Amino acid sequence: MTSFKELGLVNTREMYKKAINQGFAVPGYNFNNLEQLQAIITACVETRSPVILQVSKGAREYANATMLRYMAMGAVEFAKELGCSIPIALHLDHGDTFELCKDCIEYGFSSVMIDGSSHPFDKNIELTKKVVDYAHKYDVTVEGELGVLAGIEDDVQSEHSHYTNPDDVQEFVEKTNVDSLAISIGTSHGAYKFKVKPGEEVPPLRFDILEEVEKRLPGFPIVLHGASSVLPEYVEIINKYGGKLENAVGVPEDQLRRAAKSAVCKINIDSDGRLVFTAKVREHLWNNPKEFDPRKYLKPARDELIKMYKRKNVEVLGSANKI
């Protein structure tokens, strides 16, 4: 058993308290490799932002659980070397079983999500409470979910979305003692979040549902998943240099800014990071066909990621200078 405190990590409790009081959202950035992690930490140190490092079940299998433990510890020390000891949490994104959550807690995660949203309401409560009861023994915070997001990303996939029913949230939180709640108000996983024709606008998020949830759970931390904006400039680069992403659209950033000023304390961004990284790798290899040194094409991708994450912290999430 490794406590997250031994790794220099924090849980999300104080992060969310500050986010609610000051009207911003903590970034939940997913990573799978060294370059993504370097970019996230660099961007958050340079903007003096707290950060939640997110690892999906698939990412954990890809990177190896033991490697991730030491990468997280390295991220904490890297931030100090860059000149600022920012709050860093290590979070399991979309854990689907008690066993997976338990294993992550024992490997040093400071926060876990148990996603029981595909189960009936009572089963979701039962599963979430089981995870909470175990996690809280080690001061690990837990995120639950009500409502189902459409889309595909890593191990999470659903053809149809189901909005969160505000009538359920109070009972769910009271019976599970969960620390934060992911809700469905129109965001979606992956790069194809909405089916819109050229020239059509993306449907707005259901802020009426969010406002009703806030009334039922005053001061309680709310989370938005699937909140990448699928930045069109990077989709264009990917397509220009051999890719094929047609009609890929995401959540408008002005809507995310509005959400970040509400009870939404964490906004998850994964696809935007993948798109930026892929765009710059494609561009470099297209323009340098003889290149075979990974450092030469991964570095510009990492540098572009840093730029994107910094802008998100400052202009979208409002998390800059909130450590």
QUILINCOR-V171773 format. One record per backbone hydrogen bond with DSSP energy under -0.5 kcal/mol. NH is the residue of the N-H (numbers start at 0). CO is the residue of the C=O. If there is no record, write none. Layout:
BEGIN
nh=<NH NH>
co=<CO CO>
END
This chain:
BEGIN
nh=<1 2 5 6 6 7 8 9 15 16 17 18 19 20 21 22 23 24 25 26 27 28 28 29 29 30 36 37 38 39 40 41 42 43 44 45 46 47 48 50 51 52 52 53 53 54 56 59 60 61 62 63 67 68 69 70 71 72 73 74 75 76 77 78 79 80 81 82 82 83 85 88 90 90 91 92 92 93 94 100 101 102 103 104 105 106 106 107 108 109 110 111 112 113 114 114 115 118 123 124 125 126 127 128 129 130 131 132 133 134 135 136 136 137 138 139 140 142 143 145 147 150 151 152 155 156 157 161 163 165 167 168 168 169 171 172 173 174 175 176 178 179 180 181 182 183 184 187 188 192 192 195 199 205 206 208 209 210 211 212 213 214 215 216 217 219 221 222 223 224 224 226 233 234 235 236 237 238 239 240 241 242 245 248 249 250 254 255 256 257 258 259 260 260 261 263 264 264 265 266 267 268 272 273 274 275 276 277 278 279 280 281 282 283 284 285 286 287 290 293 295 296 297 298 299 300 301 302 303 304 305 306 307 308 309 310 311 312 313 314 315 315 316 317 317 318 319 320 321 321 322>
co=<105 0 2 2 3 4 3 87 11 12 13 14 15 16 17 18 18 316 264 49 266 26 51 27 268 53 32 33 34 35 36 37 38 39 40 41 42 44 43 86 26 50 88 28 51 90 92 55 56 57 58 59 63 64 65 66 67 68 69 70 71 72 73 74 75 76 77 78 79 78 83 50 52 88 110 54 90 91 112 96 97 98 99 100 101 102 103 104 103 89 89 140 91 142 94 112 113 115 119 120 121 122 123 124 125 126 127 128 129 130 131 132 133 134 135 134 109 111 179 181 161 157 188 155 152 154 150 147 183 163 164 164 165 165 167 168 169 170 171 172 141 141 220 143 222 145 182 225 149 190 248 193 196 184 204 205 205 206 207 208 209 210 211 212 214 216 262 180 265 182 222 267 230 230 231 232 233 234 235 236 238 237 243 246 228 227 251 251 252 253 254 255 256 257 258 258 221 262 221 25 223 27 269 269 270 271 272 273 274 275 276 277 278 279 280 281 282 283 287 291 292 292 293 294 295 296 297 298 299 300 301 302 303 304 305 306 307 308 309 310 310 311 311 311 312 312 312 46 47 318 47>
END
